[in-house]
Amino acid sequence: MDIGTAQRPADGETVSGDAFLVVRAEPRVLLAVADGLGHGPHAAHAANTLTKYIQEHSTESLEMLLRGADRAVASTRGAAVMLARVDKETSTIDVAGVGNVALRSWSKERIQPLPARGVLGRGVRHVRIFRYNLAEGDLFALYTDGIAGSFDIDSVRHQDATTIARSVVESFRKPHDDATCVVVRYAQR
């Protein structure tokens, strides 16, 4: 799998209130994008606390990860998160999220998970896991709300994942917010 990441803080900030995580445990890969509420150091603390928890518990189910992360960030300002676990053995992706984060795909099967409403750290009531089949070459992006949801990758779609992620962040970020994008081109090998 080709995985690329890009991130940029809001204009005027020196740190991003977003965070991302890629945990490879063959034949699975766990991906996360986290968006601490607001921006700046306090948002960064929330997002980093969340991704640290996810990394330390990466073998748990997505539901358990979200519920545990909810408790882990309770003393922070809170965060939104999108999780995706790709399984190359079964050619599937499981996705779950909470808050204003998203996953967009360019794939054979329509992949369109809906994150639960709310904020991690405030008590998660409803967790829904979405499962989709993946085909060789499918492309998808996890991203925070600092990126305009209607972004277009046509001009860079055939580039490597890092180039696509950088293009999305540079071309479609909202200057007043942190922006993070993780792009994956699926391949079984």
C-alpha positions as CSV (number, residue, x, y, z in Angstrom):
1,M,0.0,0.0,0.0
2,D,1.1,3.5,-0.8
3,I,0.4,5.8,2.1
4,G,1.0,9.5,2.1
5,T,0.4,12.2,4.7
6,A,0.4,16.0,4.8
7,Q,-0.4,18.5,7.5
8,R,-0.4,22.3,8.0
9,P,-1.3,24.4,11.0
10,A,-3.8,27.3,10.8
11,D,-2.4,30.6,9.6
12,G,-0.6,32.3,12.5
13,E,-0.1,29.1,14.5
14,T,3.2,27.3,15.0
15,V,1.8,23.9,15.9
16,S,-1.1,22.0,14.4
17,G,-4.1,21.0,16.5
18,D,-4.5,18.0,14.2
19,A,-2.6,14.7,14.4
20,F,-2.4,11.5,12.3
21,L,-1.2,8.0,12.9
22,V,-0.3,5.0,10.7
23,V,0.2,1.7,12.5
24,R,1.4,-1.2,10.2
25,A,0.8,-4.7,11.7
26,E,0.8,-6.9,8.6
27,P,-1.6,-7.9,7.1
28,R,-3.4,-4.9,8.6
29,V,-2.9,-1.1,8.7
30,L,-4.6,1.2,11.2
31,L,-5.0,4.8,10.1
32,A,-6.2,7.7,12.1
33,V,-6.7,11.5,11.7
34,A,-7.5,13.5,14.9
35,D,-8.7,17.1,15.1
36,G,-8.3,18.7,18.6
37,L,-11.1,21.3,19.1
38,G,-9.9,24.7,18.0
39,H,-6.3,25.2,17.1
40,G,-2.9,25.8,18.7
41,P,-1.2,24.1,21.6
42,H,-4.3,23.0,23.5
43,A,-5.8,21.5,20.4
44,A,-2.5,19.8,19.7
45,H,-2.4,18.3,23.2
46,A,-5.9,16.8,22.7
47,A,-5.1,15.4,19.2
48,N,-1.7,14.0,20.4
49,T,-3.2,12.4,23.5
50,L,-5.8,10.7,21.3
51,T,-3.3,9.4,18.8
52,K,-1.0,8.2,21.6
53,Y,-3.9,6.2,23.1
54,I,-4.8,4.7,19.7
55,Q,-1.2,3.7,19.0
56,E,-0.8,2.0,22.5
57,H,-4.1,0.1,21.9
58,S,-3.9,-0.4,18.2
59,T,-4.9,-4.1,18.2
60,E,-8.3,-3.4,19.8
61,S,-11.5,-3.2,17.8
62,L,-12.4,0.2,16.4
63,E,-15.3,0.4,18.8
64,M,-13.0,-0.2,21.8
65,L,-10.5,2.2,20.5
66,L,-13.1,5.0,20.2
67,R,-14.5,4.3,23.7
68,G,-11.1,4.2,25.2
69,A,-9.9,7.3,23.4
70,D,-13.1,9.1,24.6
71,R,-11.9,8.4,28.2
72,A,-8.2,9.2,27.4
73,V,-9.0,12.8,26.1
74,A,-11.7,13.6,28.8
75,S,-9.3,16.0,30.6
76,T,-8.5,17.8,27.4
77,R,-10.6,20.1,25.3
78,G,-11.7,17.1,23.2
79,A,-11.2,15.9,19.6
80,A,-12.8,14.5,16.5
81,V,-11.3,11.3,15.0
82,M,-11.6,9.1,11.9
83,L,-10.2,5.6,12.2
84,A,-9.8,3.1,9.3
85,R,-8.4,-0.4,9.5
86,V,-7.3,-1.9,6.2
87,D,-7.0,-5.7,6.1
88,K,-5.1,-7.0,3.1
89,E,-5.9,-10.6,3.9
90,T,-9.7,-10.0,3.3
91,S,-9.4,-6.9,1.1
92,T,-11.7,-4.9,3.4
93,I,-11.6,-1.6,5.2
94,D,-13.4,-1.0,8.5
95,V,-14.1,2.7,9.3
96,A,-15.5,4.5,12.3
97,G,-15.4,8.1,13.4
98,V,-16.7,10.7,15.8
99,G,-17.1,14.4,15.0
100,N,-16.2,16.7,12.1
101,V,-13.8,14.4,10.2
102,A,-14.2,12.5,7.0
103,L,-13.2,9.8,4.6
104,R,-13.5,10.2,0.8
105,S,-12.8,7.5,-1.8
106,W,-12.2,7.0,-5.5
107,S,-13.0,3.3,-5.6
108,K,-14.9,0.5,-7.3
109,E,-17.3,0.2,-4.3
110,R,-18.8,3.3,-2.9
111,I,-17.1,4.0,0.5
112,Q,-19.0,6.7,2.4
113,P,-18.9,6.2,6.2
114,L,-20.7,8.7,8.4
115,P,-18.9,9.7,11.6
116,A,-21.0,9.8,14.8
117,R,-22.0,13.2,16.1
118,G,-20.2,14.6,19.0
119,V,-16.7,15.0,20.4
120,L,-14.4,12.5,22.0
121,G,-13.9,13.4,25.6
122,R,-17.5,14.3,26.2
123,G,-18.9,10.7,26.3
124,V,-19.5,8.7,23.1
125,R,-22.9,7.1,23.0
126,H,-23.2,5.7,19.6
127,V,-20.4,4.0,17.6
128,R,-21.0,2.5,14.2
129,I,-18.5,0.5,12.2
130,F,-18.7,0.6,8.4
131,R,-17.1,-2.3,6.4
132,Y,-16.3,-2.0,2.7
133,N,-14.6,-4.2,0.2
134,L,-11.4,-2.9,-1.5
135,A,-10.1,-3.5,-5.0
136,E,-6.5,-3.1,-6.2
137,G,-5.8,0.5,-6.9
138,D,-8.7,2.0,-4.8
139,L,-7.8,5.4,-3.5
140,F,-9.1,7.0,-0.3
141,A,-8.3,10.0,1.9
142,L,-9.0,10.6,5.6
143,Y,-9.0,14.3,6.4
144,T,-9.9,16.9,9.0
145,D,-12.4,19.7,8.6
146,G,-9.6,22.1,7.8
147,I,-9.9,20.8,4.2
148,A,-12.8,21.8,2.0
149,G,-14.9,18.6,1.5
150,S,-15.4,19.2,-2.2
151,F,-11.7,18.9,-3.0
152,D,-10.6,17.6,-6.4
153,I,-7.6,15.3,-7.1
154,D,-8.1,14.8,-10.8
155,S,-4.8,16.6,-11.7
156,V,-2.7,14.5,-9.3
157,R,-4.8,11.3,-9.0
158,H,-2.1,9.1,-10.7
159,Q,0.7,10.5,-8.6
160,D,2.0,8.8,-5.4
161,A,0.0,9.1,-2.2
162,T,2.3,11.7,-0.6
163,T,2.0,14.0,-3.6
164,I,-1.8,13.7,-3.5
165,A,-1.9,14.4,0.2
166,R,0.3,17.5,-0.1
167,S,-1.7,18.7,-3.1
168,V,-5.0,18.4,-1.1
169,V,-3.6,20.2,1.9
170,E,-2.0,23.0,-0.1
171,S,-4.8,23.5,-2.5
172,F,-7.9,23.0,-0.4
173,R,-7.1,23.9,3.2
174,K,-9.0,26.5,5.0
175,P,-6.5,29.1,6.2
176,H,-8.2,29.7,9.6
177,D,-8.0,26.0,10.6
178,D,-5.5,23.2,10.9
179,A,-5.5,20.8,7.9
180,T,-4.5,17.1,7.8
181,C,-4.9,14.5,5.1
182,V,-3.8,10.8,4.9
183,V,-4.1,9.3,1.4
184,V,-4.0,5.6,0.8
185,R,-3.7,3.7,-2.6
186,Y,-4.7,0.1,-1.8
187,A,-2.5,-2.7,-3.0
188,Q,-2.5,-6.3,-1.6
189,R,1.2,-6.6,-1.8
